[in-house]
Amino acid sequence: MTSKRGKPEIIFDILRAVQESGGKMKPTRLLYKSNLSHARLKLYLESLVRQQMLAIEGSGSEGRNLIALTQKGYSFVAEFRKMKALIESFGI
């Protein structure tokens, strides 16, 4: 049985998906990569934009928005990876 993701893991998954796509991503693609419902992703995106980890840019094709990872978002991903490695080194 797999355990449910907590809020930090969901945030990490969202930010990591954007990072792995070159730092910018279309919202629909992020929806698929993050494995969240539209309503939940929208709530997380609003929160991450408020916290300045993500930014919404209007430079996508056909006038669509792109979700961009900010420097603060890059820092979160790097620190979360370190924390995850530390936890795993203790076998937790």
Long-range contacts (C-beta under 8 A, 24 or more apart in sequence): 8-80, 10-34, 10-36, 10-44, 11-44, 11-48, 11-53, 11-76, 12-76, 12-77, 12-80, 14-41, 14-44, 14-45, 14-48, 14-54, 15-48, 15-53, 15-54, 15-69, 15-73, 15-76, 15-77, 16-77, 18-54, 18-67, 18-68, 18-69, 18-73, 19-69, 19-73, 19-74, 19-77, 23-68, 23-69, 24-57, 24-66, 24-67, 24-68, 24-69, 25-66, 25-67, 26-60, 26-64, 26-65, 26-66, 26-67, 27-64, 27-65, 27-67, 30-67, 48-73
